[in-house]
């Protein structure tokens, strides 16, 4: 008796691709990926510039940590409402508005007078970025129904490229400008140009693809709970929350750790963060695997690997080459594998007509935790030092993700299944 990996049991889905040429599909998807690359770059420019911002405004480490990751509360708050809206309204329109919103939030950050209004501008940026991400992943879940994890992997490569390029370009622009404010103006302008590009090149036949009606008629999803709020989304929600706490806890203060604890220069710290973005580009093979093996098991392996990498990052390595390598591995597992497969697993835990709410549930669970990850890490640093904070939040905490995965019943998800013959 042998086991074979069969194709997903989803029936063919009626979606409006017949009249779209391959070129139109490729161009539209490439522009959407480029918009998410800009989204990632826009998020990353703040981290390596945080020491300069703290020095100018006199922010404490806790205030800096909250500013670094608190914007993700906007992503979280946008998750469920955006998920509801993208199941009912034009996803292209939602993407356009969201890019405009986060670009305006970015534009306002260098105009801030203090902690309160800068926090508000960061939150506005987060709302726009969260709505865009929710709509984008809903488009992927609908249009690339049978291979959504691979498509999400391609988007993850774009996200990783943004993490890689953002700190490098941000610090270079700041150096050339002679002020930390320069990169925010440049990226805000790039966002406005991206809105125009999306409006002109992305076909609504891609963004408004429908899966729900065909799925309900076929009746092949009776094994998936009718409600999007079920045991699987609960278990995956725990895993998503742990992922957010770990990855954004790492991203938010990692450059500060390198500069203040290990004595790295600003350029070295930015390069290390960029290596984590290079690792996040491993989302493509991670997504490919997510379409072929049990995502629950894949996520479990990624949690363990993240824990091991975090241990060496904060307890052992002190040289720049070692930190570059570990940052790459952290990006690979904490972003490339965990982020990509958490978001697609959450969509597979709901019926196709609820794909938008599946994306929203991911955004809510992942980014609520991420929003407070920097503050938590800063407080752990204050009480336990950098090594203690790295130990508890980034090395021990991933074990809680395994607890969440234990609740997941893969037989009640829309996934490839192993069956005996």
Buried (B, 14 or more C-beta within 10 A) or exposed (E): EEEEEEEBBBBEBBBBBEEBEEEBBEBBBBBBBBBBBBBBBBBBBBBBBBBBBBEEBEBEBBBBBBBBBBBBBBBBBBBBBBBBBBBEBBBBBBBBBBBBBBBBBBBBBBEBEEBEEBBBBBBBBBBBBBBBBBBBBBBBBBBBBBBBBBBBBBBBBBBBBBBBBBBBBBBBBBBEEEBBBBBBBBBBEBBEEBBEBBEEBBBEBBBBBBBBEBBEEBEBBEEBBEEBEBEBBBBBBBBBBBBBBBBBBBBBBBBBBBBBBBEBEBBBBBBBBBBBBBBBBBBBBBBBBBBEBBBBEBBBEBBBBBBEBBBBBBEEBEEBEEBBBBBBBBBBBBBBBBBBBBBBBBBBBBBBBBBBBBBBBBBBBBBBBBBBBBBBBBBBBEEBEBBBBBBBBBBEBBEBBBEBBEBBBBEBBBBBBEEEE
